[in-house]
């Protein structure tokens, strides 16, 4: 049970980090450089 919990937690955390980085990247590109 513990191993499964850690495994799921790592997957959820990895997905969360990926989404956060993607949003931050999009904001920095669209905000700082505009459409250029």
Order of alpha helices (4+ residues) and beta strands (2+ residues): alpha
